[in-house]
Amino acid sequence: MLSLLLRPALVRAQELVTDRPDQTESAVVVPRGSVQVEAGVQGAREDEGERREVLEGPSTLVRLGVAEGWELRLGWDGLVREEVAGRTVADGAGDAELGFKLRLPAASGLEAALLGGLSLPVGEDGVSSGRADPSVRLALARELAPARGLGVNLGLARTSTESPSGRTRTETDALYSVVLGLALAPRWGAFVEAFGEIGLSDGAEGPRHALDGGVTWLLRDHVQLDAFAGAGLSSAAEDWFAGAGLSLRWDK
C-alpha cells in the first residue's frame, strides 16, 4: 500500500512505505540490504444466502531488498478459519507465495514497479488451493500535492479453489485498484480506495468490487501500525471486512 504513496514528500518524513493495509501495492522497493516484515489479521463476512465468515492471520509478507530497485517477497496467508451458517468448513494453515518487485523506469514525478508472484500450495487440506497459481501486477504512483498521492494497480491472477469433493476449479481474474493517500500529520496517514476483480474465465461468478479506507500511524521511523475497514459494492464481493496490522523494517 501506502505509508504512504507520497514518496517524495512523505518518505523523507516517515522513511517507511508498506504494501498494507490497502489492496494497492506501492511502487516503492525496499532498500538494498533491508528486511521489511508486514503482518496483520483480517475478518470478513457475507450475509447473502447462508452467512459466511472468515478470519485469517497473521497474514505475513517478508520483503528483502536483494539489489538496487529489486526486492524478493515471501508471503503467507496465516491461519484461516471459515464458517458457513455456523459450521466450520475450513480451519488450518493457509498457502504461501513467492514473488518479486522490480522498479521500472518512469516519467518524472511518476513511480512504477512490476510485481510477480507464484502461490505455493503448502496449506492444510480444506484451506490450500492445491495448485501453484501465478499473478502479475503493474503498480503506479504519483504525488498530487505535498500531502496527497494517488496509486493505481492493474494486474492478472490465476486462482484455484478446491471443493469438498476434491475437484479443483481454476479461474483467471483481472485485478484493479485505485487509492488516494492523505497525510494527516507527520506520523499519521489515511487512505480511501476502490478495488476489485473481474473474472475472465467461462462460467466465472460476477465481478467483485469493493471500497475501503484506513489509517496508518508511524510509531517509530521503522515501526508502523495500521487499521482498515471496507464493504463490498457488488453481490459477489464480501459484505464487509476489517483488520489491523504491524510493519517493521531493519536496515543493514
C-alpha positions in Angstrom: 0.0 0.0 0.0 0.7 3.1 1.5 2.5 4.5 4.4 2.2 6.5 2.2 2.3 6.6 -1.6 3.7 10.0 -1.4 7.3 9.0 -1.8 9.0 12.4 -2.4 7.3 14.2 0.4 6.5 11.6 3.0 9.2 9.0 2.7 11.6 11.7 3.9 9.4 12.2 6.9 8.3 8.6 7.5 11.0 6.5 5.9 8.7 3.5 5.7 6.5 2.6 2.8 4.4 -0.6 3.1 2.2 -2.7 0.9 -0.5 -2.9 3.6 -3.2 -2.3 4.8 -4.9 -1.5 1.5 -5.1 -3.7 -1.6 -2.9 -1.4 -3.7 0.8 -2.5 -3.8 3.1 0.5 -3.6 5.6 1.3 -6.4 8.4 1.6 -3.8 11.0 -1.1 -3.5 12.6 -2.0 -0.1 16.2 -0.6 0.0 19.1 -3.0 -0.8 20.1 -5.0 2.3 16.9 -4.2 4.3 14.3 -6.6 5.6 10.7 -5.5 6.0 8.0 -7.5 7.7 4.3 -6.6 7.3 1.7 -8.7 9.2 -1.9 -8.4 10.3 -5.2 -10.1 11.0 -8.4 -9.7 9.0 -12.0 -10.8 9.2 -14.8 -10.8 6.6 -18.5 -11.7 6.4 -21.1 -12.3 3.7 -24.8 -12.4 4.6 -26.3 -13.2 1.2 -27.8 -16.7 1.4 -26.1 -18.6 4.2 -23.9 -16.4 6.4 -20.2 -16.9 5.6 -17.5 -15.7 8.0 -13.7 -15.8 7.5 -10.9 -15.0 10.0 -7.3 -15.1 9.0 -3.9 -14.1 10.4 -1.3 -13.4 11.0 -1.1 -12.9 7.2 2.6 -12.1 6.7 4.7 -10.6 4.0 8.5 -10.5 4.2 10.3 -8.2 1.8 14.0 -8.5 1.2 16.0 -5.8 -0.7 18.3 -8.0 -2.7 19.6 -5.4 -5.2 19.1 -1.8 -6.1 15.5 -1.5 -7.3 14.6 -5.1 -6.7 13.1 -7.0 -3.8 12.3 -10.6 -3.1 8.9 -11.3 -1.4 7.7 -14.2 0.7 4.1 -14.2 1.9 1.9 -16.4 4.0 -1.9 -16.3 4.4 -1.6 -17.3 8.1 -4.2 -19.4 9.9 -7.5 -19.4 8.2 -10.9 -20.3 9.7 -14.1 -20.2 7.6 -17.6 -20.8 8.8 -20.8 -21.1 6.8 -24.1 -20.9 8.6 -22.3 -21.6 11.8 -20.5 -24.7 10.5 -16.7 -24.8 10.3 -15.8 -25.7 6.7 -12.1 -24.8 6.8 -9.6 -24.4 9.6 -5.8 -24.5 9.3 -2.7 -23.0 7.8 -3.0 -21.2 4.5 -0.8 -21.2 1.4 2.4 -19.2 0.9 3.5 -17.0 -2.0 6.9 -16.3 -3.5 7.4 -13.2 -5.6 9.4 -10.1 -6.6 9.0 -6.4 -7.1 11.1 -4.6 -9.7 11.3 -0.8 -10.0 10.6 0.4 -13.6 11.8 3.5 -15.4 9.1 6.1 -15.3 8.4 9.7 -16.3 9.3 12.5 -13.9 7.0 12.6 -10.9 5.8 9.0 -11.5 6.8 5.9 -9.6 6.4 2.5 -11.4 7.0 -1.1 -10.4 6.3 -4.6 -11.7 5.3 -7.3 -9.3 5.1 -11.0 -10.0 4.2 -13.9 -7.7 3.5 -17.6 -7.6 1.4 -19.2 -4.9 2.8 -22.2 -3.1 0.2 -24.8 -2.1 1.7 -25.6 1.3 -1.5 -25.1 3.3 -3.6 -27.7 5.0 -6.4 -29.7 3.3 -9.5 -27.7 3.0 -7.6 -24.4 3.1 -4.9 -24.8 0.4 -5.8 -24.2 -3.2 -3.8 -27.3 -4.1 -2.1 -25.6 -7.0 0.6 -23.1 -7.7 -1.0 -20.0 -9.3 0.8 -17.1 -10.9 0.0 -13.4 -10.7 1.4 -10.2 -12.2 0.7 -6.6 -11.4 1.8 -3.1 -12.5 2.0 -0.5 -9.7 1.9 3.2 -10.5 2.0 6.1 -8.0 2.2 9.9 -8.3 2.3 12.7 -5.8 -0.6 15.0 -6.4 0.4 17.6 -3.7 2.7 17.7 -0.7 0.1 15.9 1.4 -1.7 13.7 -1.2 -0.8 10.9 -3.5 -2.5 8.6 -6.0 -1.8 4.9 -6.6 -3.1 2.6 -9.3 -2.6 -1.2 -9.7 -3.6 -3.3 -12.8 -2.9 -7.0 -13.0 -3.9 -10.6 -13.7 -4.1 -13.5 -11.3 -5.0 -17.2 -11.6 -6.9 -18.6 -8.7 -7.6 -22.2 -7.8 -10.2 -23.4 -5.4 -10.8 -26.9 -4.2 -14.3 -28.1 -3.4 -15.1 -30.5 -0.5 -15.4 -33.3 -3.1 -11.7 -32.7 -4.1 -12.4 -31.1 -7.5 -10.2 -28.0 -8.3 -11.5 -25.1 -10.3 -9.1 -22.6 -11.7 -10.1 -19.1 -12.9 -8.2 -16.1 -14.3 -9.2 -12.6 -12.9 -8.3 -9.1 -14.0 -7.3 -7.0 -10.9 -7.6 -3.3 -10.4 -7.2 -0.8 -7.5 -7.1 2.9 -7.1 -6.1 4.5 -3.8 -5.8 8.1 -2.6 -3.4 8.6 0.3 -3.5 11.6 2.6 -1.0 12.9 5.2 -3.0 13.8 8.3 0.1 14.7 10.4 3.8 14.0 10.3 3.3 10.4 11.6 -0.4 9.8 10.6 -1.8 8.9 7.2 -5.1 7.8 5.8 -6.4 6.3 2.6 -9.6 5.7 0.6 -9.6 3.0 -2.1 -11.7 1.3 -4.7 -10.6 -2.2 -5.9 -11.9 -5.4 -7.4 -11.6 -8.5 -9.5 -13.3 -9.3 -12.8 -13.5 -12.9 -13.9 -12.2 -13.7 -17.4 -12.9 -17.4 -17.4 -16.0 -19.1 -18.7 -18.6 -19.5 -16.0 -16.9 -17.1 -13.6 -19.1 -15.5 -11.0 -19.9 -11.9 -11.2 -17.3 -9.1 -10.7 -16.2 -8.4 -7.1 -16.0 -4.6 -6.4 -15.3 -3.1 -3.0 -14.5 0.2 -1.3 -12.3 0.6 1.8 -10.4 3.1 3.9 -8.0 3.1 6.8 -5.3 4.8 8.8 -1.5 4.3 9.4 0.5 5.5 12.4 4.3 5.6 12.3 5.1 4.7 15.9 8.8 5.0 15.2 10.8 5.6 12.0 10.6 1.9 11.0 7.6 0.7 13.0 4.1 1.3 11.7 0.6 0.3 13.0 -2.5 0.3 10.7 -6.2 -0.4 10.7 -8.7 -0.6 7.9 -12.4 -1.5 7.1 -14.4 -1.8 3.9 -17.6 -3.1 2.2 -18.4 -4.8 -1.0 -20.1 -3.0 -3.8 -21.3 -6.0 -5.8 -23.2 -9.1 -4.9 -20.2 -11.4 -5.4 -18.0 -9.4 -3.0 -17.8 -9.8 0.7 -20.3 -7.7 2.5 -17.8 -6.2 4.9 -14.2 -6.7 6.1 -11.9 -5.2 8.6 -8.4 -5.7 10.0 -5.3 -4.3 11.6 -1.6 -4.8 11.4 2.1 -4.1 12.2 5.0 -3.3 9.9 8.7 -3.3 10.8 11.9 -2.7 8.8 15.5 -3.5 9.6 18.3 -1.8 7.6 21.8 -3.2 7.2 
